[in-house]
Amino acid sequence: MNHSTSYIDPKFFNANLSQYQGYHLQVFRAGRAKISLQAETQQKHEYFAQRPKRDLEGYGRQKARSRDNSKEHFRIVDRLLADNTDAKVYRLYAKGNNNETADNAHLIASVAKKTIWLVMGTITHRWIVLSAVVEWLVSGKGARTGEQSLFNEYMPSYEHDWQDASFLPEDYKHEIRDNVFELNPQHSSRTNTTQGSYEVDENGTIF
């Protein structure tokens, strides 16, 4: 086995992504996300996104072993990290095997921009979300088990055609799950902000 290619997941090649009907993005207050690629047969290929304690060091190791086989992917991730200095980078691995890492897919989260980027191969999807969603993702202070996702959206392929795309809260069925309270991990309250208002500046940033 070629060690440099063993961590490259073909499902995230552009040609292979185009075969999927879309994907689900779920965010959990425990500090991880789940990406579920939806096939035509109703089969799902599921991945978790989790942040190592030293996320940049972990990302550096991935890049060192796999960049020769995924140069454009790492160039995109590097640019996002350079442009968003507060951003955290999450590795993706197949559900059921946290050693089955996909070095050609990453999730990046910025509290300052209220944004989650999902970089799949060379395709970048930008999810602009309510601040509570990304704050919980980054803080990871929620229950580790037995808790439903804070954010759960399905984005069908006809909304993006597996090209670079940006999504706003108005595109979502629920900006945040209706029955999840104590939304702010730093200052918990029992105020449900599902219908919270927002504005978007010229850069697509919510404030």
N, C-alpha and C positions, 0 to 999 in steps of 0.2 A: 504493500500500500504506500502510495506517495503521501508522506506525512503532511506536506503543504496543501494537499487537496482534500484530505480526509475531513477537514472542518468546513468545507464549502458545501452548502446544501443546494442541490440542483433545483429544488422547489422554488427557490428565490431567483432563478434565472428569469429574465424578462419573458422569454418565449414560453416558459412553463407557467408563470403567473397568469398569463393571458388565458389559460385553460380553466381558471377558477371563476366561479360565479360572483365572488366577492369575498369579504372577510368580516369577522366580528372583532371588535376591539373592546376588551374589558379592562377596567382599572380597579384594583383592590386597595383598601386602606392599609393593608399590611405592607405595601410598598412594592408590589409587582403588578404586572399586566399580563393579559393573555390574548394571543392572536390566533384566531381560528380560520384557516383558509377553507372555504366552502367549495367542494367539488360538485359536479352535476349529479352525481349519484347519491347525494345527501351525506356522503362521507366528509368528515372534517379532518384536516391536518392541523393539530393544535401545538402551539408553542407558548412557553412562558418567557416573559422578559423580566430579568432580575438584575439588580445592581450590586456588584461586588462592593465590599467596604471601601476598597481603594479602586474605584471604578476606572480612573484613568490609567492606572498601572495594569489592570486587567485588560483594558482595551489595547494598551500598548503591546501586550503579549499576543493578543489576537492578530494585531496588525503585523507584528514581526514574523509570525508563522504563515500568514495567509495573504499578505498584500500582493505578492507576485501573481496571484491567481484572481485577485479582486481589486485591482488598483483603483478603478473608478469609484467603487463603493467606499473605500477608505478615504478617497479624496473628498467625497461628499460629506462623510461623517466628520472628517478633520475640519472642513469649512464651517459646519454647523457649530462645532465646539469652539472654534476660534471666534465666531460671530456672537456667541452666547456664552459669556464667561462663567455664568452661574450654572450652566447646563450639566446634567448628570447623564451618564451613558450606561445603558442596560444591554446586557448580552441576551441573546435568544437561544433557547434550547428546547428540544422536543419534549412534549409532555411525557412523563414517565421515565425519563432518562436525562438527568441534568448534566451528564457528560457528553451528550449528543448536541454539541454547540454548533450553531450556524454562524460562522464568522462573517458571512456575507449578508447579515441582517442585524440591525440594531434599532433600539428605541432610545430617543433622546428627550429629556424633559427639562423645561425651563420654567421656574416659578415666575421669574420676572416677565416673561413673555406670555405666560398662561398658555403654553403650547407644548404639545407632544408631537415629535416628529417620528415617523416610522420609515426607516430606510430599508427597503427590500431590494437587494441587488443594487441597481442604479436608479430605482424609482423612489421618489420621496413623497410621502403623504404628510401634510401638516394638519394636525388637529388642534384648532383653537378651542379651548375649553374654559369652563368656569374655574376660578382660582382654586376653589376647594378641591377639585379633581386632581390637579397637578401637585398641590400642596400635600395632600395625603399620599400620593404616589412617591414623592420625594422624601417625606418624613418617615413613612413606613411604620407609623405608630398604632396602626389598627390591629385587630385580632388576627393571629396567624391562620387559624382554621375556623370553619363554621360560619363564616360571614359572607354574604352575597357581595357582588361587585358594586362599587359606588357609581360606576359609569359602564354602560353596556350598549354599544351601538353596532349595527350592521351596515356596511357600506357596499352596496352592490356594484358590480363591475361597470354597469352602464353609467354610473356617476363619475367614473374616472378613466375608464378604458385602459386601466393599468399604465397610466402615464402620471407624471408629477401632478399633484392636485392639492388644494387646500379646502378644509371643511370648517364651517362656522357653527356655533350653537344652534342657529336657526335651521341647520340641516339635520339636526338630531331629533329622534323621537322623544328622548328625554335628555335635557341638559345634564341632569343628575338624577339618580334614582329617587323617586318620590318619598320612599319610606326610610331613607337614610338621614339620620339627624347627627348632631354634633359634627358639623361639616368642617370646621376649622380645627386642624390638629393642634394649633398653638393656643387658641382661645375658643374652646368648645362651647357651643350654645345649642339650644333646641329650636333654632330658627331654621325653617325649611326655606332654602333660597332657590328652589327649582326655577322659579319665574324671575330670578334676578335680572335686572336690565344690564345692558352692556353697550359700549360703542367701540367702533373699530377705526383705528387711524389709517393713514395712507400706507403704512407698512403691514397692515393686516393684524396689528396688535390690539387685543382687547384691553380696555381700561374703564 
